[in-house]
Amino acid sequence: MKYYSTRDRRKAIPAKEAIFRGPADDGGLYVPEYIPSFSFEDYLHASYSELACAVLETFFEDFDASYLKESAQAAYKEFDRDNAVGYTELGDVTVAELFHGPTAAFKDFALQMLPYLMKESAAGRKVRILTATSGDTGKAALAGFKDVENTDIFVFYPANGVSTMQKRQMTTQEGENVHVYGIDGNFDDAQRTVKEMFQDDALREEGRASGIEFSSANSINIGRLVPQIVYYIYSYLELVRRGTIEMGETVDICVPTGNFGNILASMYAKRMGLPFGQFICASNKNHVLTDFINTGVYDTHRDFYKTTSPSMDILVASNIERYLQLILKRDEKVKEKMDELKERGRFDIPVDLIRRSKLVGYWTTDAEGEARIKDVFERYGYLMDPHTAVAYDGVKKHASPRHVLLMATASPYKFPETVADALNLPKEEDTEALLREIEKVSSEPIPKALEEVFRKPERFKESIKIDEMPLVVKEGFDD
Ligand SMILES: *Cc1c(COP(=O)(O)O)cnc(C)c1O
């Protein structure tokens, strides 16, 4: 199966080349020529890594099957659950906990795998990974690419837009090939500037002359998206194994959404044959997606808010482009919409098309989110992080008639200030002390990955201006 740019169908390339490149040269994103069907029923008793291998083989035919098998085994063995995902039932909602990986974020599912895919795709070429992060991608990418041969990685995060824990996780990162910078802007600024660097021919030529190619660890890389399909299939089968649903029964999906990568993976899973009903896209106060889903108008001319769910503080959701490709189908239409977004900061599509794709959207204030954290804790003794709380609020607002699979994207320990506030725990200035307060009431211990950041020195304290980003990535270029 080949991959082509959302903006130009004519230039199809093999999976390995698409992964190596990250975004397409024309600014589009690589998508598969078709979405393959998958007999998921056959994998009812498969382990997580067996299933991952089968799904990856289906999409990435140019990889050796035994390489994918070994990679999947290695990638998912670092997770703190037998089969990578944890599950908790909250009435007619099943929470799929995607945060038991080495950095306590759902991004680990893709970013523990991507370095294996990248290494094989690069085939000896030197890769410099450029990453914009709203908090979690940065750390997960750093952990995945740390000391990977022929690779280095540059991470840019909003200096004042991530949680204390997220920042500390990144600034204490070990490894010889890692670079971390705070920037004086928000996530959209970081993402836009990284995209501009990919489109900057002069900069890329300079890199090539020094034997360095840029690639991406953001969900604009198709190598990020495909591994994320796996946990939807695994979770559906888990609901069957637990007797929560019968094989073939339809469930709804709810995802706390920022860049639209995670929820898009669930839509791909449906097209592979999974019986998913509606897709509930949950947003915070930066509800550009909720408005788009309800009106067909995507309009970025609006205030940007810093919320207590910072990984969703995004106004330009990259993977909307792949969603447009799914529903508009024609590359020239997608290009037209994306050009409009770039030039005028908005585009619109018929809202009927959105309805037909079964996508619905809700948004949640910080106060509503905290109320959900408290309510769920009192009712079920279960602690949610602020992103998961936004999703839970979306489920309740939607009042789904079916069982709902809710994606929990971060550990509550990653956002201790908000969680402690929601539960009225004693106020502690010191973050570590705050984690201990939460641990007293939680049924789960502090994840090792988070505890250890307090023992490690902070290596990266530098903040730079947005326009310095293209300068720092030239490190090691020959003049
Ligand atoms: C990245 C992230 C999200 C948003 O995921 P997208 O794939 O960008 O929509 C939600 N919650 C957390 C905790 C995240 O780290």
The ligand as a Tripos MOL2 file, in Angstrom:
@<TRIPOS>MOLECULE
LIG
   15    15     1     0     0
SMALL
NO_CHARGES

@<TRIPOS>ATOM
      1 C1         -1.8640   15.1570   23.1200 C.3       1 LIG1
      2 C2         -2.8990   15.0620   24.1760 C.ar      1 LIG1
      3 C3         -4.2620   15.1910   23.8770 C.ar      1 LIG1
      4 C4         -4.7450   15.5230   22.4800 C.3       1 LIG1
      5 O1         -4.5180   14.4640   21.5630 O.3       1 LIG1
      6 P1         -4.6230   14.7530   19.9860 P.3       1 LIG1
      7 O2         -4.2330   13.4960   19.3350 O.co2     1 LIG1
      8 O3         -3.6610   15.8710   19.7300 O.co2     1 LIG1
      9 O4         -6.0270   15.1680   19.7210 O.co2     1 LIG1
     10 C5         -5.1740   15.0180   24.8870 C.ar      1 LIG1
     11 N1         -4.7840   14.7650   26.1580 N.ar      1 LIG1
     12 C6         -3.4830   14.6480   26.4860 C.ar      1 LIG1
     13 C7         -3.1260   14.4040   27.8950 C.3       1 LIG1
     14 C8         -2.4980   14.7800   25.5180 C.ar      1 LIG1
     15 O5         -1.2140   14.6590   25.8550 O.3       1 LIG1
@<TRIPOS>BOND
     1     1     2 1
     2     2     3 ar
     3     2    14 ar
     4     3     4 1
     5     3    10 ar
     6     4     5 1
     7     5     6 1
     8     6     7 2
     9     6     8 1
    10     6     9 1
    11    10    11 ar
    12    11    12 ar
    13    12    13 1
    14    12    14 ar
    15    14    15 1
@<TRIPOS>SUBSTRUCTURE
     1 LIG1         1 GROUP 0 **** ****
